[in-house]
Amino acid sequence: MNHDPKHILIIGGGYVGLYTALRLQRRLRGSLRNGSVRITLVDPQSYMTYQPFLPEAAAGNLSPRHVVAPLRRVLPKVRILNGRITKLNHGGRTATFEPDEGAAREIGYDIVVMAAGSISRTLPIPGLTDIGIGFKTIGEAIGLRNRVLSQLDVAESTEDEEIRRKALTFVVVGAGFAGVEALAELEDMAKDSTRYYRNIAPEDLRWVLVEATDRVLPEVGPEMGRWTLGELRGRGIDVRLGTRLESCVNGHVVLSDGDTFEADTLVWTAGVKPSPVVNATDLPIDERGRVKATTRLTVAGHPDAFTAGDIAGVPDVTNPGQYCAPNAQHAVRQAKVLADNIVRRLRGEELLEYRHKYVGSVAGLGLHEGVANVYGIKLRGLPAWFMHRTYHLSRVPTLNRKVRVVVEWTLALFFKRETISLGEIHRPRDEFRAAVAADRRR
Ligand SMILES: Cc1cc2nc3c(=O)[nH]c(=O)nc-3n(C[C@H](O)[C@H](O)[C@H](O)COP(=O)(O)OP(=O)(O)OC[C@H]3O[C@@H](n4cnc5c(N)ncnc54)[C@H](O)[C@@H]3O)c2cc1C
């Protein structure tokens, strides 16, 4: 191994960033100890979010703290900086780092890993920025949970039928993984919660799923997608296929099929696009705005820059002419090869090719309901739900988190789920401000 001090900079502490750093921390243990290698990871958050558990966190089956992994705790050999990389000059091997507080500064590096993931892909739809909420972060998942429950409180406490109907109407746009799982879990939770309300029956809740294509959950294949559609409709969910959201100004929803109605809550899960940091780099970008990757997970034309996950256009060698889909299944496996290739680069060895054939997917559709299509085995209902839980339990990082998740699921077998809305959490200073205002009035 070359004994010049080498600095590895990892941009993003999500799936790719965390798993790459974990493997490097283990494989480069000696070099990290003797100071010949340093690793820095930059992320605005101090934790990695296990996104497939966001729907369960929103439904109150899991505590928010247990679906995230604290970066400093799991990566003790890695320097963690909280803030954003806002510019990358790979030619000069420097990145501009903007910490959460204070002035931006330049960070020099030898090897960079671009793993900043994706953000929600939105469209210029009137009203969307005012009432829409995404479903990619723990803040959004918990905000949405509080929102749905507080809408039940609003409906129960008003005598105005219009306000009540609007409060009890929930719209989800986009019927992929995130949209279907979020809707199914939240609908299940809301229906379950109605037992504590005197004047809200489960049938009073209106859930609308709007999807521009003609199918739901393409990740589980056409047959299981059709089954999921039937299952959702059987639960009374109004699924609109081949339909687009045209406008939602002040909650007045207009759909492309001509229907209009009022809704207070609108969740936008209509796809993702690469993190905007890609546009502030000198790395090559493909026609879909992703960093151009090679099959060895280096950035095309840049042997010292690596990339993977949602931000990268990685050619799928098992499916020539196609790219790996943006999902966790690829992200974790790519991270392993990426970390090994960094070690190989440091040792001057030949890099490995990333090769993984998509094995299918599992999705949770609420308590005891699921759908799965893995290695061609198709399951639905309770067996699929069980598979969904065991698969994700095996994948969630750290033993500590696995134990906490199992304990929570076990407790849920004996006690009813929590249905408290802590909406106040999002406005912690309101009460104190009101007290100050009351004092001033005296
Ligand atoms: C609700 C939901 C459910 C899902 N369920 C599944 C599932 O069941 N199965 C499956 O295979 N996939 C699932 N996915 C997709 C999967 O979570 C993603 O494909 C995966 O997280 C991609 O990993 P990544 O490392 O590329 O990005 P991420 O995990 O999103 O990590 C990117 C990180 O980069 C950070 N970052 C962004 N910009 C900057 C910057 N400028 N500087 C520094 N850091 C930055 C972000 O804060 C983030 O921590 C789901 C996604 C969602 C939203």
Ligand as a Chemical Component Dictionary entry (heavy atoms), coordinates in Angstrom:
data_LIG
# 
_chem_comp.id                   LIG 
_chem_comp.type                 NON-POLYMER 
_chem_comp.pdbx_formal_charge   0 
_chem_comp.three_letter_code    LIG 
# 
loop_
_chem_comp_atom.comp_id 
_chem_comp_atom.atom_id 
_chem_comp_atom.alt_atom_id 
_chem_comp_atom.type_symbol 
_chem_comp_atom.charge 
_chem_comp_atom.model_Cartn_x 
_chem_comp_atom.model_Cartn_y 
_chem_comp_atom.model_Cartn_z 
_chem_comp_atom.pdbx_ordinal 
LIG C1  C1  C 0 -40.371 5.807  1.578  1  
LIG C2  C2  C 0 -39.324 5.043  0.825  2  
LIG C3  C3  C 0 -39.357 3.646  0.821  3  
LIG C4  C4  C 0 -38.391 2.928  0.131  4  
LIG N1  N1  N 0 -38.460 1.562  0.162  5  
LIG C5  C5  C 0 -37.549 0.842  -0.514 6  
LIG C6  C6  C 0 -37.591 -0.575 -0.487 7  
LIG O1  O1  O 0 -38.458 -1.167 0.163  8  
LIG N2  N2  N 0 -36.637 -1.258 -1.185 9  
LIG C7  C7  C 0 -35.658 -0.628 -1.902 10 
LIG O2  O2  O 0 -34.815 -1.293 -2.521 11 
LIG N3  N3  N 0 -35.585 0.723  -1.947 12 
LIG C8  C8  C 0 -36.495 1.474  -1.266 13 
LIG N4  N4  N 0 -36.430 2.846  -1.309 14 
LIG C9  C9  C 0 -35.357 3.505  -2.092 15 
LIG C10 C10 C 0 -34.051 3.599  -1.291 16 
LIG O3  O3  O 0 -34.279 4.083  0.001  17 
LIG C11 C11 C 0 -33.029 4.485  -2.035 18 
LIG O4  O4  O 0 -32.842 3.936  -3.331 19 
LIG C12 C12 C 0 -31.690 4.542  -1.307 20 
LIG O5  O5  O 0 -31.843 5.271  -0.114 21 
LIG C13 C13 C 0 -30.606 5.223  -2.166 22 
LIG O6  O6  O 0 -29.414 5.308  -1.435 23 
LIG P1  P1  P 0 -28.429 6.560  -1.657 24 
LIG O7  O7  O 0 -27.281 6.340  -0.719 25 
LIG O8  O8  O 0 -28.139 6.732  -3.090 26 
LIG O9  O9  O 0 -29.270 7.827  -1.201 27 
LIG P2  P2  P 0 -29.800 8.204  0.256  28 
LIG O10 O10 O 0 -29.976 7.006  1.089  29 
LIG O11 O11 O 0 -30.993 9.081  0.021  30 
LIG O12 O12 O 0 -28.604 9.078  0.864  31 
LIG C14 C14 C 0 -28.180 10.305 0.322  32 
LIG C15 C15 C 0 -27.577 11.127 1.444  33 
LIG O13 O13 O 0 -26.904 12.245 0.869  34 
LIG C16 C16 C 0 -27.120 13.377 1.677  35 
LIG N5  N5  N 0 -26.902 14.569 0.860  36 
LIG C17 C17 C 0 -27.701 15.083 -0.098 37 
LIG N6  N6  N 0 -27.142 16.180 -0.645 38 
LIG C18 C18 C 0 -25.945 16.350 -0.026 39 
LIG C19 C19 C 0 -24.907 17.300 -0.156 40 
LIG N7  N7  N 0 -24.983 18.307 -1.040 41 
LIG N8  N8  N 0 -23.822 17.203 0.648  42 
LIG C20 C20 C 0 -23.729 16.182 1.540  43 
LIG N9  N9  N 0 -24.699 15.253 1.705  44 
LIG C21 C21 C 0 -25.782 15.330 0.924  45 
LIG C22 C22 C 0 -28.560 13.203 2.153  46 
LIG O14 O14 O 0 -28.802 13.944 3.337  47 
LIG C23 C23 C 0 -28.631 11.688 2.387  48 
LIG O15 O15 O 0 -28.312 11.362 3.711  49 
LIG C24 C24 C 0 -37.379 3.606  -0.614 50 
LIG C25 C25 C 0 -37.338 5.009  -0.613 51 
LIG C26 C26 C 0 -38.296 5.731  0.100  52 
LIG C27 C27 C 0 -38.238 7.243  0.085  53 
# 
loop_
_chem_comp_bond.comp_id 
_chem_comp_bond.atom_id_1 
_chem_comp_bond.atom_id_2 
_chem_comp_bond.value_order 
_chem_comp_bond.pdbx_ordinal 
LIG C1  C2  SING 1  
LIG C2  C3  SING 2  
LIG C2  C26 DOUB 3  
LIG C3  C4  DOUB 4  
LIG C4  N1  SING 5  
LIG C4  C24 SING 6  
LIG N1  C5  DOUB 7  
LIG C5  C6  SING 8  
LIG C5  C8  SING 9  
LIG C6  O1  DOUB 10 
LIG C6  N2  SING 11 
LIG N2  C7  SING 12 
LIG C7  O2  DOUB 13 
LIG C7  N3  SING 14 
LIG N3  C8  DOUB 15 
LIG C8  N4  SING 16 
LIG N4  C9  SING 17 
LIG N4  C24 SING 18 
LIG C9  C10 SING 19 
LIG C10 O3  SING 20 
LIG C10 C11 SING 21 
LIG C11 O4  SING 22 
LIG C11 C12 SING 23 
LIG C12 O5  SING 24 
LIG C12 C13 SING 25 
LIG C13 O6  SING 26 
LIG O6  P1  SING 27 
LIG P1  O7  DOUB 28 
LIG P1  O8  SING 29 
LIG P1  O9  SING 30 
LIG O9  P2  SING 31 
LIG P2  O10 DOUB 32 
LIG P2  O11 SING 33 
LIG P2  O12 SING 34 
LIG O12 C14 SING 35 
LIG C14 C15 SING 36 
LIG C15 O13 SING 37 
LIG C15 C23 SING 38 
LIG O13 C16 SING 39 
LIG C16 N5  SING 40 
LIG C16 C22 SING 41 
LIG N5  C17 SING 42 
LIG N5  C21 SING 43 
LIG C17 N6  DOUB 44 
LIG N6  C18 SING 45 
LIG C18 C19 SING 46 
LIG C18 C21 DOUB 47 
LIG C19 N7  SING 48 
LIG C19 N8  DOUB 49 
LIG N8  C20 SING 50 
LIG C20 N9  DOUB 51 
LIG N9  C21 SING 52 
LIG C22 O14 SING 53 
LIG C22 C23 SING 54 
LIG C23 O15 SING 55 
LIG C24 C25 DOUB 56 
LIG C25 C26 SING 57 
LIG C26 C27 SING 58 
# 
